[in-house]
Amino acid sequence: MEPVEALERIAFLLERQGAVPYRVQAFRTAATVIGALPRDELHQRARNGSLGRLKGLGPKTTRVVEEALAGVRPVYLAHLEEEAGGPLVDGEQGQRLRRALRGDCHLHSDWSDGGSPVETMARAARDLGHEWCVLTDHSPRLTVARGLTAERLRRQLSLVAEVNEQLAPFRLLTGIECDILDDGSLDQEPELLEQLDVVVASVHSALRMDEGPMTRRLLAAVRNPLVDVLGHCTGRQITGKPRPESRFDAGEVFAACAEQHTAVEINCRPDRLDPPRRLLRQALAAGCLFAVDSDAHAPGQLDWQIYGCARAEECGVPADRIITTWTERQLATWTGTGRTPRR
């Protein structure tokens, strides 16, 4: 195994495991440093013991590089593969639906609160077997997540075009996770939202709003023709610092989603798993479409889609009601016209 490959695989497994970002970054930084080094210099430094003096390498990352260059599977990587490289769910849970997925409508890069560059996220999605994915960094109001102003988002659109030239036929689609403001309006210029391939709209503030105002807030968003997906609808957190579900009239909101062809997100993050099963079944009965989305903030977290696939299968959601099983062309037809693929 090449040293860069070993370092990147370790970072991926740590992200998949939900490790704190600074642990992951040590290996991604080391991979960048080693990848930029001429091959001859790399081997010379390994022979004379000077690898550890490179800025960006520490004792653990140096050992990984040395072992890989010696033709030995790095011990730390072997340990991680055993600890975190196996299936995330038991048996065949979600596997049938996971095999049917073609894309992911919700992921973040280091342009907002993600930890990796746009191209790195896109390559990881491609390497996991996706045909497309949607880049959905945050909108400007979410300053804690470095939300994108209109100017920054326009710059990002140019970058996406460059990435697509490099990774074709894989397609990185333009998008945003747009804050739903307190009155139900969207936190970005409408003219700019119209240019995007996919708009995910989510609530990130005033999550304890009373049921009536929250219902009106969500209804305004899902009825907005610019919105394609309602993100993590209850806003709950089930691990770490728990947060209860937001209260709203789910029957009314899901009926509006079905009527307006707005997909309900099945958020796969293990700290969210949103919506809960009872609401997922209610949305299914209402006739909603769904998007099984990783909400990944790092490449290894893209693997978390299996959690949503398992929950969707458990609740009886058919694959043809899940927009992330569609081709890019089918997705574009739906976002443009509301027409779903023929069954």
SEMIKE-183063 format. One record per residue (C-alpha): x, y, z; residue in three letters; residue number from 1. Coordinates in Angstrom, 3 decimals. Example, Ala and Ser with C-alpha at 12.3 -4.5 7.8 and 13.67 -1.06 7.14 Angstrom:
2
xx;yy;zz;residuo;num
12.300;-4.500;7.800;ALA;1 $
13.670;-1.060;7.140;SER;2 $
This chain:
343
xx;yy;zz;residuo;num
0.000;0.000;0.000;MET;1 $
1.289;3.450;-0.939;GLU;2 $
1.882;5.821;2.010;PRO;3 $
-0.653;8.410;0.815;VAL;4 $
-3.243;5.692;0.311;GLU;5 $
-2.631;4.382;3.832;ALA;6 $
-2.887;7.847;5.405;LEU;7 $
-6.081;8.679;3.527;GLU;8 $
-7.663;5.334;4.408;ARG;9 $
-6.929;5.934;8.084;ILE;10 $
-8.521;9.392;7.866;ALA;11 $
-11.586;7.928;6.118;PHE;12 $
-12.048;5.257;8.801;LEU;13 $
-11.663;7.787;11.602;LEU;14 $
-14.319;9.996;9.982;GLU;15 $
-16.593;7.002;9.492;ARG;16 $
-16.139;6.271;13.199;GLN;17 $
-17.041;9.855;14.120;GLY;18 $
-13.610;10.767;15.496;ALA;19 $
-12.897;14.348;16.513;VAL;20 $
-11.687;16.443;13.550;PRO;21 $
-8.174;17.172;14.848;TYR;22 $
-7.332;13.452;14.894;ARG;23 $
-8.465;13.099;11.307;VAL;24 $
-6.718;16.239;10.135;GLN;25 $
-3.330;14.949;11.269;ALA;26 $
-3.542;12.118;8.729;PHE;27 $
-5.009;14.220;5.921;ARG;28 $
-2.293;16.842;6.430;THR;29 $
0.384;14.154;6.374;ALA;30 $
-1.082;12.716;3.159;ALA;31 $
-0.867;16.142;1.509;THR;32 $
2.758;16.616;2.637;VAL;33 $
3.856;13.152;1.491;ILE;34 $
1.936;13.424;-1.775;GLY;35 $
3.812;16.605;-2.678;ALA;36 $
7.228;15.093;-1.968;LEU;37 $
9.359;13.771;-4.873;PRO;38 $
9.550;9.995;-4.757;ARG;39 $
13.341;9.927;-4.458;ASP;40 $
13.338;12.363;-1.551;GLU;41 $
10.621;10.369;0.204;LEU;42 $
12.680;7.167;0.072;HIS;43 $
15.870;8.979;1.049;GLN;44 $
14.205;10.496;4.105;ARG;45 $
12.828;7.092;5.067;ALA;46 $
16.344;5.632;4.874;ARG;47 $
18.065;8.359;6.878;ASN;48 $
15.266;8.746;9.448;GLY;49 $
14.402;12.366;8.628;SER;50 $
10.728;11.876;7.711;LEU;51 $
9.635;12.986;11.161;GLY;52 $
11.318;16.362;10.661;ARG;53 $
8.886;17.282;7.897;LEU;54 $
6.330;19.901;8.925;LYS;55 $
2.959;18.201;9.109;GLY;56 $
4.194;14.782;10.220;LEU;57 $
4.163;13.485;13.768;GLY;58 $
5.346;10.213;15.314;PRO;59 $
2.183;8.275;14.434;LYS;60 $
1.908;9.475;10.826;THR;61 $
5.661;9.001;10.311;THR;62 $
5.386;5.397;11.460;ARG;63 $
2.528;4.781;9.018;VAL;64 $
4.618;6.144;6.129;VAL;65 $
7.687;4.138;7.091;GLU;66 $
5.740;0.899;7.389;GLU;67 $
3.987;1.455;4.048;ALA;68 $
7.306;2.168;2.305;LEU;69 $
8.724;-1.017;3.815;ALA;70 $
5.933;-3.023;2.200;GLY;71 $
4.237;-3.716;5.536;VAL;72 $
0.573;-2.970;6.192;ARG;73 $
0.695;-0.163;8.776;PRO;74 $
-0.152;-1.467;12.224;VAL;75 $
-2.439;1.471;13.037;TYR;76 $
-4.364;0.976;9.803;LEU;77 $
-4.791;-2.754;10.481;ALA;78 $
-6.109;-1.914;13.957;HIS;79 $
-8.582;0.615;12.576;LEU;80 $
-9.796;-1.739;9.836;GLU;81 $
-10.618;-4.283;12.517;GLU;82 $
-12.229;-1.719;14.806;GLU;83 $
-14.056;0.549;12.349;ALA;84 $
-13.838;-0.982;8.879;GLY;85 $
-16.636;-3.509;9.196;GLY;86 $
-20.359;-3.133;8.451;PRO;87 $
-22.106;-0.245;10.200;LEU;88 $
-25.377;-2.183;10.482;VAL;89 $
-26.156;-5.813;11.227;ASP;90 $
-26.607;-8.352;8.472;GLY;91 $
-28.435;-7.228;5.347;GLU;92 $
-30.191;-4.252;6.920;GLN;93 $
-30.471;-1.528;4.320;GLY;94 $
-28.105;-3.237;1.890;GLN;95 $
-30.649;-3.705;-0.910;ARG;96 $
-31.560;-0.028;-0.859;LEU;97 $
-27.937;1.049;-0.490;ARG;98 $
-27.111;-0.826;-3.687;ARG;99 $
-29.904;1.083;-5.432;ALA;100 $
-28.576;4.524;-4.467;LEU;101 $
-27.035;6.640;-7.197;ARG;102 $
-26.374;9.823;-5.272;GLY;103 $
-26.510;11.945;-2.141;ASP;104 $
-28.323;15.289;-1.892;CYS;105 $
-26.640;16.676;1.241;HIS;106 $
-22.936;17.072;1.945;LEU;107 $
-20.631;19.827;3.157;HIS;108 $
-17.110;20.967;2.297;SER;109 $
-14.522;23.209;3.940;ASP;110 $
-16.259;26.160;2.294;TRP;111 $
-18.621;26.058;5.280;SER;112 $
-18.349;23.690;8.258;ASP;113 $
-17.035;20.586;6.496;GLY;114 $
-13.477;19.414;6.988;GLY;115 $
-12.356;18.627;3.432;SER;116 $
-12.059;20.404;0.077;PRO;117 $
-14.860;20.164;-2.491;VAL;118 $
-12.869;17.890;-4.809;GLU;119 $
-11.994;15.516;-1.962;THR;120 $
-15.661;15.126;-1.038;MET;121 $
-16.635;14.567;-4.666;ALA;122 $
-13.911;11.970;-5.233;ARG;123 $
-14.919;10.101;-2.100;ALA;124 $
-18.555;10.001;-3.229;ALA;125 $
-17.488;8.730;-6.633;ARG;126 $
-15.240;6.073;-5.089;ASP;127 $
-18.166;4.839;-2.990;LEU;128 $
-20.044;4.140;-6.218;GLY;129 $
-22.200;7.239;-6.621;HIS;130 $
-22.946;8.671;-10.060;GLU;131 $
-23.645;12.133;-8.648;TRP;132 $
-23.862;14.071;-5.403;CYS;133 $
-24.980;17.556;-4.422;VAL;134 $
-22.722;20.055;-2.671;LEU;135 $
-24.878;21.771;-0.039;THR;136 $
-22.815;24.124;2.088;ASP;137 $
-24.669;26.373;4.508;HIS;138 $
-26.350;29.710;3.771;SER;139 $
-25.081;33.034;5.215;PRO;140 $
-27.152;33.319;8.382;ARG;141 $
-25.421;30.292;9.899;LEU;142 $
-22.258;32.223;10.687;THR;143 $
-21.033;29.584;13.162;VAL;144 $
-20.801;27.248;10.152;ALA;145 $
-19.207;29.878;7.860;ARG;146 $
-22.345;30.043;5.740;GLY;147 $
-21.836;31.178;2.170;LEU;148 $
-22.724;34.715;1.168;THR;149 $
-24.142;35.142;-2.325;ALA;150 $
-20.706;36.218;-3.542;GLU;151 $
-18.960;33.154;-2.082;ARG;152 $
-21.643;30.831;-3.427;LEU;153 $
-21.175;32.261;-6.931;ARG;154 $
-17.438;31.582;-6.638;ARG;155 $
-18.189;28.043;-5.527;GLN;156 $
-20.282;27.450;-8.665;LEU;157 $
-17.178;28.065;-10.771;SER;158 $
-15.205;25.601;-8.672;LEU;159 $
-17.903;22.949;-9.110;VAL;160 $
-17.616;23.344;-12.881;ALA;161 $
-13.856;22.747;-12.650;GLU;162 $
-14.321;19.653;-10.478;VAL;163 $
-16.794;18.227;-12.982;ASN;164 $
-14.257;18.613;-15.779;GLU;165 $
-11.795;16.527;-13.734;GLN;166 $
-14.186;13.816;-12.507;LEU;167 $
-16.491;13.231;-15.489;ALA;168 $
-18.649;11.205;-15.968;PRO;169 $
-19.280;11.616;-12.228;PHE;170 $
-21.279;14.806;-11.616;ARG;171 $
-21.068;17.152;-8.657;LEU;172 $
-24.330;19.094;-8.646;LEU;173 $
-24.676;22.632;-7.339;THR;174 $
-26.743;23.137;-4.236;GLY;175 $
-27.135;24.665;-0.804;ILE;176 $
-28.490;23.817;2.617;GLU;177 $
-30.541;26.969;2.989;CYS;178 $
-31.735;28.138;6.381;ASP;179 $
-35.486;28.439;6.817;ILE;180 $
-35.873;31.785;8.555;LEU;181 $
-38.399;32.349;11.340;ASP;182 $
-41.107;33.495;8.911;ASP;183 $
-40.497;30.594;6.502;GLY;184 $
-38.522;32.601;3.964;SER;185 $
-35.168;31.389;2.646;LEU;186 $
-31.736;32.672;3.611;ASP;187 $
-30.358;33.365;0.130;GLN;188 $
-31.107;35.460;-2.951;GLU;189 $
-33.992;33.864;-4.909;PRO;190 $
-32.280;34.556;-8.226;GLU;191 $
-29.229;32.639;-7.061;LEU;192 $
-31.281;29.731;-5.680;LEU;193 $
-32.904;29.391;-9.105;GLU;194 $
-29.473;28.669;-10.606;GLN;195 $
-28.777;25.724;-8.305;LEU;196 $
-29.483;22.106;-9.158;ASP;197 $
-30.876;21.205;-5.708;VAL;198 $
-31.992;23.286;-2.710;VAL;199 $
-32.209;21.597;0.690;VAL;200 $
-34.076;23.795;3.197;ALA;201 $
-33.547;23.219;6.930;SER;202 $
-34.332;24.855;10.255;VAL;203 $
-31.263;25.606;12.397;HIS;204 $
-32.570;28.295;14.763;SER;205 $
-35.552;28.884;17.085;ALA;206 $
-36.055;25.125;17.217;LEU;207 $
-38.259;25.475;20.331;ARG;208 $
-40.763;27.668;18.468;MET;209 $
-44.404;26.943;19.363;ASP;210 $
-46.167;24.343;17.249;GLU;211 $
-48.387;26.765;15.337;GLY;212 $
-45.667;29.178;14.182;PRO;213 $
-43.287;26.272;13.426;MET;214 $
-45.945;24.593;11.283;THR;215 $
-46.513;27.817;9.340;ARG;216 $
-42.749;28.264;9.007;ARG;217 $
-42.252;24.791;7.508;LEU;218 $
-45.309;25.089;5.264;LEU;219 $
-43.999;28.329;3.783;ALA;220 $
-40.676;26.647;3.022;ALA;221 $
-41.950;23.399;1.494;VAL;222 $
-44.459;25.332;-0.638;ARG;223 $
-41.687;27.547;-2.002;ASN;224 $
-41.064;26.375;-5.593;PRO;225 $
-37.322;26.867;-5.093;LEU;226 $
-37.144;24.180;-2.370;VAL;227 $
-36.521;20.574;-3.401;ASP;228 $
-35.812;18.808;-0.086;VAL;229 $
-36.912;19.460;3.504;LEU;230 $
-33.808;18.730;5.578;GLY;231 $
-33.778;16.996;9.029;HIS;232 $
-37.349;18.095;9.709;CYS;233 $
-37.470;17.782;13.517;THR;234 $
-33.975;19.142;14.213;GLY;235 $
-33.468;16.558;16.930;ARG;236 $
-30.107;15.437;18.348;GLN;237 $
-30.039;11.971;19.908;ILE;238 $
-26.383;11.724;20.977;THR;239 $
-23.839;14.092;22.473;GLY;240 $
-25.871;17.011;23.766;LYS;241 $
-29.427;15.753;23.137;PRO;242 $
-32.012;18.105;21.643;ARG;243 $
-35.728;17.293;21.506;PRO;244 $
-37.770;17.324;18.331;GLU;245 $
-39.277;20.567;17.158;SER;246 $
-43.073;20.540;17.448;ARG;247 $
-45.197;21.012;14.304;PHE;248 $
-48.288;19.552;12.645;ASP;249 $
-46.599;16.716;10.786;ALA;250 $
-49.765;15.700;8.931;GLY;251 $
-50.160;19.181;7.484;GLU;252 $
-46.475;19.572;6.615;VAL;253 $
-46.139;16.141;4.961;PHE;254 $
-49.364;16.685;2.992;ALA;255 $
-47.851;19.914;1.660;ALA;256 $
-44.597;18.113;0.816;CYS;257 $
-46.525;15.497;-1.186;ALA;258 $
-48.598;18.134;-2.950;GLU;259 $
-45.627;20.343;-3.806;GLN;260 $
-43.250;17.480;-4.755;HIS;261 $
-40.852;18.442;-1.956;THR;262 $
-38.880;15.437;-0.751;ALA;263 $
-38.572;14.677;2.960;VAL;264 $
-34.983;14.016;3.922;GLU;265 $
-34.040;10.808;5.729;ILE;266 $
-31.004;12.250;7.466;ASN;267 $
-28.412;9.534;8.075;CYS;268 $
-26.148;11.186;10.623;ARG;269 $
-26.065;8.879;13.666;PRO;270 $
-26.535;11.886;15.951;ASP;271 $
-29.745;12.848;14.104;ARG;272 $
-31.481;9.878;12.385;LEU;273 $
-34.209;12.337;11.491;ASP;274 $
-37.160;11.922;11.079;PRO;275 $
-37.936;9.353;13.766;PRO;276 $
-39.629;6.189;12.547;ARG;277 $
-43.180;7.237;13.447;ARG;278 $
-42.856;10.408;11.348;LEU;279 $
-41.116;8.539;8.541;LEU;280 $
-44.104;6.187;8.351;ARG;281 $
-46.482;9.145;8.477;GLN;282 $
-44.684;10.854;5.590;ALA;283 $
-44.805;7.603;3.621;LEU;284 $
-48.569;7.319;4.170;ALA;285 $
-48.973;10.941;3.057;ALA;286 $
-47.418;10.077;-0.319;GLY;287 $
-44.120;11.928;0.132;CYS;288 $
-40.922;11.460;-1.793;LEU;289 $
-37.711;10.995;0.200;PHE;290 $
-33.984;11.738;-0.036;ALA;291 $
-31.624;9.398;1.831;VAL;292 $
-28.816;11.841;2.641;ASP;293 $
-25.567;11.455;4.547;SER;294 $
-25.286;15.114;5.655;ASP;295 $
-21.564;14.317;5.522;ALA;296 $
-19.048;16.860;6.779;HIS;297 $
-16.058;14.630;5.926;ALA;298 $
-15.386;11.913;3.322;PRO;299 $
-15.717;8.988;5.750;GLY;300 $
-19.153;10.200;6.803;GLN;301 $
-20.503;9.602;3.294;LEU;302 $
-20.646;5.934;4.335;ASP;303 $
-23.340;6.819;6.888;TRP;304 $
-26.049;6.550;4.211;GLN;305 $
-26.494;2.914;5.197;ILE;306 $
-28.143;4.072;8.449;TYR;307 $
-30.873;5.859;6.503;GLY;308 $
-31.227;2.956;4.092;CYS;309 $
-31.814;0.579;7.005;ALA;310 $
-34.486;2.856;8.507;ARG;311 $
-36.188;3.357;5.134;ALA;312 $
-36.337;-0.393;4.512;GLU;313 $
-37.628;-1.010;8.029;GLU;314 $
-40.446;1.478;7.440;CYS;315 $
-41.312;0.076;4.016;GLY;316 $
-40.213;3.013;1.867;VAL;317 $
-40.022;1.798;-1.765;PRO;318 $
-36.874;2.630;-3.721;ALA;319 $
-38.762;4.478;-6.456;ASP;320 $
-39.995;7.022;-3.887;ARG;321 $
-36.381;7.876;-2.983;ILE;322 $
-34.848;10.556;-5.211;ILE;323 $
-31.304;9.467;-4.356;THR;324 $
-31.947;6.247;-6.331;THR;325 $
-32.648;8.258;-9.489;TRP;326 $
-30.261;9.108;-12.303;THR;327 $
-28.992;12.648;-12.605;GLU;328 $
-31.301;13.220;-15.570;ARG;329 $
-34.328;11.936;-13.654;GLN;330 $
-33.416;14.185;-10.736;LEU;331 $
-33.069;17.215;-13.020;ALA;332 $
-36.440;16.503;-14.635;THR;333 $
-38.083;16.312;-11.225;TRP;334 $
-36.510;19.508;-9.861;THR;335 $
-37.416;21.329;-13.071;GLY;336 $
-40.969;20.051;-13.619;THR;337 $
-42.066;18.025;-10.597;GLY;338 $
-42.456;14.937;-12.768;ARG;339 $
-41.240;11.700;-11.202;THR;340 $
-39.753;8.804;-13.204;PRO;341 $
-42.187;6.249;-14.579;ARG;342 $
-42.545;3.197;-12.363;ARG;343 $
